[in-house]
Amino acid sequence: MTQWMDIAYNEAILGMDHNEGGPFGAVIVCNGEIVARSHNEVLKTNDPTAHAEINALRKASHLLGRFDLSDCTLYTTCYPCPMCMGAIFWARISIVYYGASMEDAAIGGFDDAKFYTMIRNPEHALDLRPLDGEETKKLFEKWQEKNDRTVY
């Protein structure tokens, strides 16, 4: 394994050994240095969003003091789930190295393919009901009028 994937792998082992979550680890590298490393902590925190990639993104953003991680590279032991993929997009990371495939994860009991299918037609998976749209859309007008906003 490569140096960075080996560290991600060991993070996954650490999380599994401590019963903190599933077999997932992640490392974020910037300018040849590790900025953050993490593993899945869903069981430890009872937080369904505590995936390895999300935890690493949070740590990296905190340590670097910025939300734009476009100069960083992510190494993760498995193809990212839709939630993690969305967070990677928001962090502006453009290079992601992954180990195991989505199919490997499904065989291991983590079937992300169903979530990718649900995203294509969320109305078929969720009971999505619009409510107070006229009022809440005004928030975007207020945002556009805000002189000190930071675009992200």
Secondary structure, 3 states (H helix, E strand, C coil): CCHHHHHHHHHHHHHHHCCCCCCCEEEEEECCEEEEEEECCHHHHCCCCCCHHHHHHHHHHHHHCCCCCCCEEEEEEECCCHHHHHHHHHHCCCEEEEEECHHHHHHCCCCCHHHHHHHHCHHHHCCCCCCCHHHHCHHHHHHHHCCCCCCC
